[in-house]
């Protein structure tokens, strides 16, 4: 199963968690300082909130998949479509262990294809190892 991810910067995390909990009738799956995420069944959506006092904006969009092989396959397809990606890396980012690749649209809106492989206690991006790296790649940047 794949599902879309929507990552939002919100000005007040507590208020946003309360709003989205009521909007989707779902409690957050994870809440950390400045961070919360929801695994919403209907509609199938991974909603991620980052507290950002400077204002509410889209942080990034993503597609959550079931396996690292699907991430590698997506990266290969994107590369063949002549889109610059970050390559596929195993990372610790946004309080999760993941395999991921990133691409940005012409206006700089970032999209992440990823599979979560575990939980972590850090928000900042750390690349554990590169699974597949392109020679010409987009700059890597985590969600926050």
C-alpha positions as CSV (number, residue, x, y, z in Angstrom):
1,X,0.0,0.0,0.0
2,X,1.2,3.5,-0.9
3,X,-0.1,6.6,0.6
4,X,0.5,10.3,0.1
5,X,2.4,12.3,2.7
6,X,1.6,15.9,3.4
7,X,4.2,17.7,5.6
8,X,3.0,21.1,6.9
9,X,4.8,23.9,8.9
10,X,2.3,25.1,11.5
11,X,2.6,28.1,13.9
12,X,1.2,26.3,16.9
13,X,1.7,22.5,17.2
14,X,-0.8,21.9,20.0
15,X,-3.5,23.7,18.2
16,X,-2.7,22.0,14.9
17,X,-2.7,18.5,16.5
18,X,-6.1,19.2,18.1
19,X,-7.5,20.5,14.8
20,X,-6.2,17.6,12.6
21,X,-7.2,15.0,15.3
22,X,-10.8,16.2,15.0
23,X,-10.7,16.7,11.2
24,X,-9.6,13.2,10.5
25,X,-11.0,11.5,13.7
26,X,-7.5,10.1,14.3
27,X,-5.0,10.7,17.2
28,X,-1.4,11.3,16.2
29,X,0.9,8.3,15.8
30,X,3.9,10.2,17.1
31,X,4.3,13.5,19.0
32,X,7.8,15.0,19.8
33,X,8.9,18.5,20.6
34,X,8.0,20.6,17.5
35,X,6.8,17.6,15.6
36,X,3.8,15.3,15.2
37,X,2.6,12.8,12.6
38,X,-0.6,11.0,11.8
39,X,-1.2,7.7,10.0
40,X,-4.6,8.4,8.6
41,X,-6.5,5.4,7.2
42,X,-9.4,7.2,5.5
43,X,-8.3,8.9,3.3
44,X,-4.9,7.1,3.2
45,X,-2.6,9.9,4.2
46,X,0.6,10.4,6.3
47,X,0.2,13.9,7.8
48,X,3.3,15.4,9.3
49,X,3.3,18.7,11.3
50,X,6.4,20.8,12.0
51,X,6.2,23.7,14.4
52,X,7.4,26.8,12.6
53,X,6.6,30.1,14.2
54,X,7.5,32.0,11.0
55,X,4.2,30.8,9.4
56,X,2.2,28.0,8.0
57,X,3.4,26.6,4.7
58,X,3.8,23.3,2.9
59,X,7.1,21.8,4.2
60,X,7.1,19.0,1.6
61,X,5.0,16.3,0.0
62,X,5.8,12.6,-0.1
63,X,4.8,9.1,-1.1
64,X,5.2,6.5,1.6
65,X,5.7,3.0,0.2
66,X,6.2,-0.5,1.7
67,X,9.8,-1.4,0.8
68,X,13.2,0.0,0.0
69,X,12.9,-1.7,-3.4
70,X,9.9,0.5,-4.2
71,X,12.0,3.6,-3.3
72,X,14.9,2.4,-5.5
73,X,12.3,1.7,-8.3
74,X,10.8,5.2,-7.9
75,X,14.3,6.8,-8.0
76,X,15.2,4.9,-11.1
77,X,11.9,6.0,-12.8
78,X,12.4,9.6,-11.8
79,X,16.0,9.5,-13.1
80,X,15.0,8.0,-16.4
81,X,12.4,10.8,-16.7
82,X,15.5,13.2,-16.4
83,X,14.5,14.5,-12.9
84,X,17.4,15.2,-10.5
85,X,17.1,13.2,-7.4
86,X,19.2,12.8,-4.3
87,X,19.8,9.2,-5.0
88,X,18.6,6.6,-2.5
89,X,19.9,6.8,1.1
90,X,19.2,5.1,4.3
91,X,18.7,8.0,6.7
92,X,17.7,9.0,10.2
93,X,15.4,12.0,9.8
94,X,12.2,13.3,11.3
95,X,12.3,10.9,14.2
96,X,12.4,7.9,11.9
97,X,14.8,5.5,10.1
98,X,14.1,5.5,6.4
99,X,15.2,4.7,2.9
100,X,14.4,7.8,0.8
101,X,15.0,9.8,-2.3
102,X,14.1,13.4,-2.9
103,X,13.2,15.5,-5.9
104,X,12.1,19.1,-6.2
105,X,9.6,20.6,-8.7
106,X,10.5,23.7,-10.8
107,X,9.3,26.0,-8.0
108,X,11.3,24.2,-5.3
109,X,8.4,22.2,-3.8
110,X,10.1,19.1,-2.4
111,X,8.8,15.5,-2.8
112,X,10.1,12.5,-0.9
113,X,9.6,8.8,-1.8
114,X,10.3,6.8,1.3
115,X,9.8,3.7,3.4
116,X,10.0,4.0,7.2
117,X,12.0,1.2,8.7
118,X,12.1,2.2,12.3
119,X,11.7,4.9,14.9
120,X,14.5,7.3,16.0
121,X,15.0,10.0,18.6
122,X,16.5,12.7,16.3
123,X,14.8,15.2,14.0
124,X,17.9,16.3,11.9
125,X,19.0,14.4,8.8
126,X,21.8,11.9,9.1
127,X,22.7,9.7,6.1
128,X,23.6,6.2,7.3
129,X,24.5,4.8,3.9
130,X,23.9,5.5,0.3
131,X,21.9,2.7,-1.5
132,X,22.1,4.2,-4.9
133,X,23.7,7.5,-5.7
134,X,23.5,9.4,-9.0
135,X,26.4,11.4,-10.3
136,X,24.3,14.5,-10.8
137,X,21.9,14.8,-7.9
138,X,19.7,17.4,-6.2
139,X,20.8,18.7,-2.8
140,X,19.7,16.5,0.0
141,X,17.6,18.1,2.7
142,X,15.5,16.5,5.4
143,X,12.0,17.4,6.2
144,X,12.7,20.1,8.9
